[in-house]
Amino acid sequence: MENTHKNNPVSLAKLTGSMLIFGTIGIFRRWIPLSSAWMAFFRGTIGSLFLILLLIMRRKNRAEHLNLRTVFLLILSGALIGYNWILLFEAYNNTTVSVATLCYYMEPTLVVVLSALLFREKLTPKKILCTLAALLGMVLVSGVLEAGGVSTRDMRGILLGLAASCLYAVVVLLNKSLPPVEPYGKTIIQLSSAAVVLIPYLFLVEGMAGLVFTPKTLLLLLFVGVVHTGISYSLYFGSMDGLRTQTVALFSYIDPVTALVLSALLLHEQMSPLGILGAILILGAAAIAET
């Protein structure tokens, strides 16, 4: 149930922490020399195992009764999350972390449009203006208006980021059709499904030729699985009861802002003035539309 009182400071700290962690995933992707599919597989596997262990330690391992429809939707959304990760990680590989992140954050705008088309939700003037602003921002971020245009590799990264955004928008819509489900159990099903559905793809398409582990790679993978997935989801869900829904929506934009700042500081990725304006339009439009 939504908390209608003041935001709890501890819950606010948990939410902020989870968003700061989420915002660093693009940096870690650059540091892990594995294919995007294998990285997505290990992230889902380690993250789900961590959450299972956490529930057992907290003595909350009692199974919740779920009907077949709910289980099917959770598994389907988990499968889409797995391939969503592959697309996002490949976007990081083909363009800058900042541009890939902004492409990915077109998801709130896509949800607004798809909700109107699929569920006949009313498109208010505010939502229409926010959608147009986000689309304009996407054009500016892409660099097509810059002198020299955009490289083929960057365009590939942009398209992969937008594809990941579309896939996650579908996941959000699927979750909207679910009945209330205990969040930790729900996430375990989705993360484990994300890992399992990738197995055929891994062995049929990827193969194991490039699967070479060094101590550094193992440590980074463990960090992504435990911290970026297990701990961050635990902090995120643990903050829900003490916060207003609007606060959660607004604070979620700590994630892309963190990614933009860190990509500039650590990877020395710079955005043009038009790109910065586009970033403001995308994130601002999404935040206003959600509130």
C-alpha positions as CSV (number, residue, x, y, z in Angstrom):
1,M,0.0,0.0,0.0
2,E,1.3,3.5,-0.8
3,N,2.6,5.4,2.1
4,T,0.7,8.7,2.3
5,H,2.7,10.1,5.3
6,K,6.1,11.8,5.3
7,N,9.0,9.9,3.6
8,N,11.0,7.8,6.0
9,P,14.7,9.0,6.1
10,V,16.0,5.4,6.2
11,S,13.8,4.4,3.3
12,L,15.0,7.4,1.4
13,A,18.6,6.5,2.0
14,K,18.0,2.9,0.8
15,L,16.3,4.2,-2.4
16,T,19.1,6.7,-3.0
17,G,21.7,3.9,-2.5
18,S,20.0,1.5,-4.9
19,M,19.8,4.2,-7.6
20,L,23.4,5.2,-7.2
21,I,24.4,1.5,-7.6
22,F,22.2,1.1,-10.7
23,G,23.8,4.1,-12.2
24,T,27.3,2.5,-12.2
25,I,26.4,-0.7,-14.2
26,G,27.5,0.8,-17.5
27,I,31.0,1.5,-16.1
28,F,31.3,-2.1,-14.9
29,R,30.2,-3.3,-18.3
30,R,33.1,-1.6,-19.9
31,W,35.5,-3.4,-17.4
32,I,34.2,-6.9,-17.9
33,P,35.7,-8.7,-21.0
34,L,32.8,-11.1,-21.5
35,S,30.1,-11.1,-24.1
36,S,26.9,-9.3,-23.1
37,A,24.9,-12.6,-23.1
38,W,27.3,-14.3,-20.7
39,M,27.4,-11.2,-18.5
40,A,23.5,-11.1,-18.4
41,F,23.5,-14.8,-17.5
42,F,25.9,-14.5,-14.6
43,R,24.1,-11.3,-13.4
44,G,20.7,-13.1,-13.2
45,T,22.2,-16.3,-11.7
46,I,24.3,-14.6,-9.0
47,G,21.6,-12.0,-8.2
48,S,18.8,-14.6,-7.8
49,L,21.0,-16.8,-5.6
50,F,21.9,-13.9,-3.4
51,L,18.2,-12.9,-2.9
52,I,17.3,-16.6,-2.1
53,L,20.0,-16.6,0.5
54,L,18.9,-13.3,1.9
55,L,15.3,-14.5,2.3
56,I,16.5,-17.7,4.0
57,M,18.6,-15.7,6.4
58,R,15.6,-13.4,7.1
59,R,13.4,-16.5,7.6
60,K,11.1,-15.4,4.8
61,N,11.4,-18.5,2.7
62,R,7.8,-19.5,2.9
63,A,6.5,-20.0,-0.6
64,E,3.7,-17.7,-1.7
65,H,0.8,-19.4,-3.6
66,L,0.7,-18.0,-7.1
67,N,-1.8,-19.0,-9.9
68,L,-0.5,-20.3,-13.2
69,R,-1.2,-17.0,-15.0
70,T,0.9,-15.0,-12.5
71,V,3.8,-17.5,-12.7
72,F,3.6,-17.4,-16.5
73,L,3.7,-13.6,-16.6
74,L,6.6,-13.5,-14.1
75,I,8.6,-16.1,-16.2
76,L,7.8,-14.2,-19.4
77,S,8.8,-10.8,-18.0
78,G,12.0,-12.5,-16.6
79,A,12.9,-13.8,-20.0
80,L,12.4,-10.4,-21.5
81,I,14.6,-8.9,-18.8
82,G,17.4,-11.3,-19.8
83,Y,17.4,-10.2,-23.4
84,N,16.9,-6.6,-22.3
85,W,20.2,-6.8,-20.5
86,I,21.9,-8.2,-23.6
87,L,20.7,-5.3,-25.7
88,L,21.6,-2.7,-23.1
89,F,25.1,-4.2,-22.5
90,E,25.7,-4.3,-26.3
91,A,24.5,-0.7,-26.5
92,Y,27.3,0.2,-23.9
93,N,29.8,-1.6,-26.2
94,N,28.8,0.3,-29.3
95,T,28.3,3.9,-28.1
96,T,29.1,6.0,-25.0
97,V,27.6,5.0,-21.7
98,S,25.9,8.3,-21.5
99,V,24.1,8.0,-24.9
100,A,23.2,4.3,-24.2
101,T,21.7,5.3,-20.8
102,L,19.7,8.1,-22.3
103,C,18.3,5.8,-25.0
104,Y,17.4,3.4,-22.3
105,Y,15.5,6.1,-20.4
106,M,13.1,6.6,-23.2
107,E,11.2,3.7,-21.5
108,P,8.8,5.9,-19.5
109,T,7.9,7.7,-22.7
110,L,7.3,4.4,-24.5
111,V,5.2,3.2,-21.6
112,V,2.9,6.3,-21.9
113,V,2.5,5.7,-25.6
114,L,1.9,1.9,-25.4
115,S,-0.5,2.3,-22.5
116,A,-2.6,4.6,-24.6
117,L,-2.5,2.2,-27.6
118,L,-3.0,-1.1,-25.7
119,F,-5.0,-0.1,-22.6
120,R,-6.8,3.0,-23.9
121,E,-5.3,5.2,-21.2
122,K,-6.0,8.8,-21.8
123,L,-3.2,10.9,-23.3
124,T,-3.5,14.2,-21.6
125,P,-2.0,17.4,-23.1
126,K,0.9,17.2,-20.5
127,K,1.7,13.6,-21.5
128,I,1.6,14.5,-25.2
129,L,4.0,17.5,-24.7
130,C,6.3,15.3,-22.6
131,T,6.4,12.6,-25.3
132,L,7.2,15.2,-28.0
133,A,9.9,16.7,-25.8
134,A,11.5,13.3,-25.1
135,L,11.5,12.5,-28.8
136,L,13.2,15.8,-29.6
137,G,15.7,15.1,-26.9
138,M,16.4,11.7,-28.4
139,V,17.1,13.3,-31.8
140,L,19.5,15.8,-30.1
141,V,21.3,13.0,-28.1
142,S,21.7,10.8,-31.2
143,G,24.0,13.4,-32.8
144,V,22.3,13.3,-36.2
145,L,22.1,17.1,-36.1
146,E,25.8,17.6,-35.3
147,A,28.4,18.4,-37.9
148,G,29.6,15.2,-39.4
149,G,26.5,13.3,-38.3
150,V,26.7,10.1,-36.3
151,S,29.0,7.1,-36.9
152,T,27.7,3.7,-37.9
153,R,28.9,2.2,-34.6
154,D,27.3,4.9,-32.5
155,M,24.0,4.5,-34.5
156,R,24.2,0.7,-33.8
157,G,24.6,1.5,-30.1
158,I,21.7,4.0,-30.2
159,L,19.4,1.5,-31.9
160,L,20.4,-1.2,-29.4
161,G,19.7,1.1,-26.5
162,L,16.3,2.0,-27.9
163,A,15.5,-1.7,-28.5
164,A,16.4,-2.4,-24.8
165,S,14.1,0.5,-23.8
166,C,11.2,-1.0,-25.9
167,L,11.8,-4.4,-24.3
168,Y,11.8,-3.0,-20.8
169,A,8.6,-1.0,-21.5
170,V,6.9,-4.3,-22.3
171,V,8.2,-5.7,-19.0
172,V,6.7,-2.7,-17.2
173,L,3.3,-3.2,-18.9
174,L,3.4,-6.9,-18.1
175,N,4.1,-6.1,-14.4
176,K,1.2,-3.7,-14.4
177,S,-1.1,-6.6,-15.3
178,L,0.1,-8.7,-12.4
179,P,-1.8,-9.0,-9.1
180,P,0.0,-7.9,-5.9
181,V,3.0,-10.2,-5.5
182,E,5.6,-10.3,-2.7
183,P,8.4,-8.2,-4.3
184,Y,11.4,-10.4,-3.3
185,G,9.8,-13.6,-4.5
186,K,8.7,-11.9,-7.7
187,T,12.2,-10.7,-8.3
188,I,13.8,-14.1,-7.7
189,I,11.5,-15.7,-10.2
190,Q,12.2,-13.0,-12.8
191,L,16.0,-13.0,-12.3
192,S,16.3,-16.8,-12.4
193,S,14.0,-16.9,-15.5
194,A,16.3,-14.3,-17.1
195,A,19.3,-16.6,-16.5
196,V,17.6,-19.8,-17.6
197,V,16.1,-18.6,-20.9
198,L,19.6,-17.4,-21.9
199,I,21.1,-20.9,-21.7
200,P,19.9,-22.1,-25.2
201,Y,21.1,-18.8,-26.7
202,L,24.5,-19.0,-25.0
203,F,25.3,-22.5,-26.2
204,L,23.7,-22.2,-29.7
205,V,24.9,-18.7,-30.6
206,E,27.6,-17.5,-28.2
207,G,29.5,-20.7,-27.5
208,M,32.2,-20.9,-24.8
209,A,35.2,-19.8,-26.8
210,G,35.4,-16.4,-25.3
211,L,34.6,-17.5,-21.8
212,V,37.9,-16.8,-20.1
213,F,38.0,-15.9,-16.4
214,T,40.7,-14.0,-14.7
215,P,40.6,-13.2,-11.0
216,K,39.7,-9.6,-11.9
217,T,36.8,-10.8,-14.2
218,L,35.5,-13.1,-11.5
219,L,35.6,-10.3,-8.9
220,L,33.8,-7.9,-11.2
221,L,31.1,-10.5,-12.1
222,L,30.6,-11.3,-8.4
223,F,30.3,-7.5,-7.7
224,V,27.7,-7.0,-10.5
225,G,25.7,-10.0,-9.4
226,V,25.7,-9.3,-5.7
227,V,25.9,-5.5,-5.5
228,H,24.3,-4.3,-8.8
229,T,21.6,-7.0,-8.6
230,G,21.1,-8.6,-5.2
231,I,21.9,-5.7,-2.8
232,S,20.5,-3.0,-5.1
233,Y,17.2,-4.8,-5.5
234,S,17.1,-5.5,-1.7
235,L,17.6,-1.8,-1.0
236,Y,15.1,-0.8,-3.6
237,F,12.3,-3.1,-2.4
238,G,13.2,-2.4,1.2
239,S,12.5,1.3,0.7
240,M,9.0,1.0,-0.7
241,D,7.0,0.9,2.4
242,G,8.4,4.1,3.8
243,L,8.1,6.3,0.7
244,R,5.5,8.0,-1.4
245,T,5.1,6.7,-5.0
246,Q,5.9,10.1,-6.4
247,T,9.2,10.2,-4.4
248,V,10.2,6.8,-5.8
249,A,9.4,8.0,-9.4
250,L,11.5,11.2,-9.0
251,F,14.4,9.6,-7.2
252,S,14.7,6.9,-9.9
253,Y,16.4,9.6,-12.0
254,I,19.4,9.5,-9.8
255,D,20.3,6.4,-11.8
256,P,20.8,8.1,-15.3
257,V,22.3,11.2,-13.8
258,T,24.9,9.1,-11.9
259,A,25.7,7.3,-15.2
260,L,26.2,10.6,-17.1
261,V,28.5,12.0,-14.4
262,L,30.6,8.9,-14.0
263,S,30.9,8.3,-17.7
264,A,32.4,11.8,-18.0
265,L,34.7,11.5,-14.9
266,L,35.9,7.9,-15.4
267,L,35.6,7.2,-19.1
268,H,36.1,10.8,-20.2
269,E,33.0,10.8,-22.4
270,Q,31.9,14.3,-23.2
271,M,28.5,15.4,-24.5
272,S,28.0,18.3,-26.9
273,P,25.8,21.2,-25.9
274,L,23.0,19.8,-28.1
275,G,23.4,16.4,-26.4
276,I,23.2,18.0,-22.9
277,L,20.0,19.8,-24.0
278,G,18.7,16.4,-25.3
279,A,19.5,14.8,-22.0
280,I,17.6,17.5,-20.1
281,L,14.6,17.0,-22.4
282,I,14.5,13.2,-22.1
283,L,14.9,13.0,-18.3
284,G,12.8,16.1,-17.6
285,A,10.0,14.9,-19.8
286,A,10.0,11.5,-18.2
287,A,10.0,12.8,-14.7
288,I,7.2,15.3,-15.4
289,A,5.1,12.7,-17.1
290,E,5.4,10.3,-14.2
291,T,4.4,12.9,-11.6
